[in-house]
Amino acid sequence: RMGCVVFHYDMLGYADSRQLPHDGGFGDAQAEQWGLSPFGLQTWNSLAALDFLAGRPDVDPARLAVSGASGGGTQTFVLGAVDPRPAVLFPAVMVSTGMQGGCSCENASYLRIDAGNVDFAALAAPRTLALTGADDWTIRLEEDTLPDLRRLYEALGVEDRVHGWCYREHPHNYNLVAREHLYDLLATEFELPRFEEEPELVPLDPDRLSVYGEGYPRPEAGHR
């Protein structure tokens, strides 16, 4: 409806990406010594997803945006920290001063030495960054998180590129009010058409979300 190409990829342990459980894997001492972790693999997958999307002929690599909520929000700001290609980063209900992430897909040894999620989100600067909060650990986003980010963006002379909204009446989720901010931001940043109202969301049957099916069976071994 807005002219965007959207690529929605599976987190570890979900849908077709089930070689490892979502909250586990790489749990032995050897993996720890080599710096292997679910977080690292998930971040590698995020980079591969960005490679795939940016390489499509129908995608403008100068107009890439990344967004996700909760653990997807962590992947969003981490991807923005390690890859310069996304022009817009929109981590929803994740960035705060009081929570680093409750899942192994969001944590790794030595990841947060003298740093936290606000520091990681700040690495998006001077690119456009937008955050949302809800009735969770991001409930004080406007008091504890945004001020530091705004000071950074002001020091860089791009204070109009950082945004944040907190909806304390809503639970931890990628709620409609947050999605509407995303649509408006993409329309503004990428000169895209706006639409007035999000259509009703109809969940798809899991079989339709799988790459496997009639004529393309799941492998008998290796990928389960």
C-alpha positions in Angstrom: 0.0 0.0 0.0 2.9 2.4 0.6 5.2 1.0 -2.1 7.5 -0.9 0.3 9.1 -4.3 -0.2 8.8 -6.1 3.2 10.9 -9.1 4.3 9.8 -10.7 7.5 12.2 -13.4 8.5 12.1 -16.1 11.2 13.8 -15.7 14.6 15.7 -18.8 15.8 13.4 -21.6 17.0 10.4 -20.4 15.1 8.6 -21.4 11.9 11.1 -23.1 9.6 14.2 -21.9 11.6 14.2 -24.8 14.1 17.6 -26.3 13.9 18.1 -24.7 17.4 15.6 -23.8 20.0 14.8 -20.1 20.5 16.1 -19.8 24.0 19.0 -22.2 24.0 21.7 -23.8 21.9 25.5 -23.2 22.1 25.2 -24.0 25.8 28.5 -25.8 26.4 31.9 -24.5 27.6 33.5 -24.9 24.2 30.9 -22.6 22.5 31.4 -20.1 25.2 35.2 -20.1 24.7 34.7 -19.5 21.0 32.2 -16.8 21.5 29.3 -18.7 19.9 25.8 -17.8 21.0 22.2 -17.7 19.9 22.5 -13.9 19.9 25.5 -14.1 17.5 23.7 -16.5 15.2 20.5 -14.4 15.2 22.5 -11.2 14.4 24.3 -13.1 11.6 20.8 -14.0 10.2 19.8 -10.4 10.4 22.8 -9.4 8.4 22.1 -12.1 5.9 18.4 -10.9 5.6 19.6 -7.4 5.0 22.0 -8.7 2.3 19.2 -10.5 0.6 16.8 -7.6 0.7 19.4 -5.0 -0.4 20.4 -7.2 -3.3 16.9 -7.4 -4.8 16.4 -5.5 -8.1 13.2 -4.0 -6.8 14.7 -2.6 -3.6 16.4 0.8 -3.3 19.5 0.1 -1.1 19.6 3.8 -0.1 16.1 3.5 1.5 16.3 0.6 3.9 14.5 0.5 7.2 14.5 -2.1 10.0 11.9 -2.5 12.7 10.9 -5.1 15.3 9.5 -5.3 18.8 10.9 -6.8 22.0 13.5 -9.3 20.8 13.0 -8.0 17.3 13.7 -4.6 18.7 17.0 -5.8 20.0 17.9 -7.2 16.6 16.9 -3.8 15.1 19.2 -1.7 17.2 22.0 -4.2 17.1 21.8 -4.4 13.3 21.9 -0.6 13.2 25.0 -0.6 15.4 27.0 -3.0 13.2 25.7 -2.2 9.7 25.6 1.3 8.2 23.0 0.4 5.5 19.7 0.9 7.3 18.7 4.5 7.0 15.8 4.2 9.5 15.9 2.1 12.7 12.6 1.6 14.7 13.1 -0.7 17.7 9.7 -0.9 19.5 9.2 -1.6 23.2 12.8 -2.6 23.9 15.2 0.2 24.5 15.5 1.3 28.2 17.9 1.9 31.0 16.5 -0.9 33.2 16.3 -4.0 31.0 19.0 -5.6 28.7 16.8 -8.4 27.3 15.3 -11.4 28.9 16.2 -14.1 26.3 19.5 -15.7 25.1 18.8 -14.4 21.6 19.4 -10.9 23.1 22.4 -11.6 25.3 26.0 -12.8 24.9 29.1 -12.8 27.1 31.0 -9.5 27.2 28.2 -7.8 25.2 27.3 -5.2 27.7 30.6 -4.2 29.5 30.1 -0.6 30.7 27.3 -0.2 28.1 23.6 -0.8 27.7 20.8 -0.8 25.2 20.6 3.0 25.0 24.3 3.0 24.0 23.7 0.5 21.3 20.7 2.3 20.0 22.8 5.5 19.9 25.1 4.0 17.4 22.5 4.5 14.8 23.3 8.3 14.9 23.1 10.3 12.8 20.6 8.1 11.0 17.0 8.3 11.8 16.0 6.5 15.0 12.6 6.1 16.5 11.5 4.3 19.8 8.3 3.3 21.4 7.4 2.4 25.0 4.5 0.7 26.7 3.5 -0.7 30.0 6.7 -2.7 30.5 10.4 -1.9 31.1 10.1 0.9 28.6 7.5 2.8 30.5 10.0 5.6 31.4 11.3 5.9 27.9 10.5 9.7 27.7 12.1 10.4 31.1 15.2 8.0 31.1 16.0 7.1 27.6 15.1 9.8 25.1 16.9 12.7 26.8 20.3 11.2 26.4 19.6 10.3 22.8 18.3 13.7 22.0 21.4 15.3 23.5 23.5 13.2 21.2 21.5 14.0 18.1 21.5 17.7 19.0 25.3 17.6 19.3 25.5 16.1 15.8 23.1 18.8 14.5 20.4 16.3 13.5 18.0 16.6 16.4 15.0 16.1 14.0 16.1 12.5 13.4 15.4 11.0 16.8 11.8 10.3 17.9 10.1 8.6 20.8 6.6 7.9 22.0 5.4 6.0 25.1 1.9 4.6 25.5 1.6 3.5 29.1 -1.9 2.2 28.6 -0.8 -0.5 26.2 0.9 -3.8 27.1 4.3 -5.0 25.7 3.6 -5.4 22.0 4.0 -3.8 18.6 0.7 -2.0 19.1 -1.3 -0.1 16.5 -0.2 3.3 17.8 3.4 2.3 17.3 2.8 0.9 13.9 1.1 4.1 12.8 4.2 6.0 13.9 6.3 3.7 11.8 4.1 4.2 8.7 4.3 8.0 9.1 8.0 8.0 9.6 8.6 5.8 6.5 6.3 8.1 4.4 8.2 11.2 5.5 11.8 9.7 5.3 11.3 7.9 2.0 8.7 10.1 0.3 6.1 7.4 0.2 2.3 7.7 0.0 0.4 7.5 3.3 -2.7 5.5 4.0 -5.4 6.6 6.4 -6.2 3.4 8.2 -4.5 0.0 8.7 -6.6 -2.8 7.3 -7.8 -5.6 9.5 -5.0 -8.1 10.2 -5.9 -11.7 9.3 -3.4 -14.2 10.8 -2.1 -16.7 8.3 -2.3 -20.5 8.8 1.2 -21.7 9.8 1.3 -23.9 6.7 1.1 -20.9 4.5 4.1 -19.3 6.3 6.4 -22.3 5.7 8.6 -22.7 2.7 7.9 -26.5 2.8 4.8 -28.0 1.4 3.4 -29.9 -1.6 6.2 -30.4 -4.1 8.9 -29.1 -1.7 9.0 -31.5 1.3 10.9 -30.8 4.5 14.3 -32.7 4.5 14.2 -36.0 6.3 17.4 -35.2 8.2 19.4 -32.1 9.1 16.6 -29.5 9.1 13.7 -30.5 11.5 
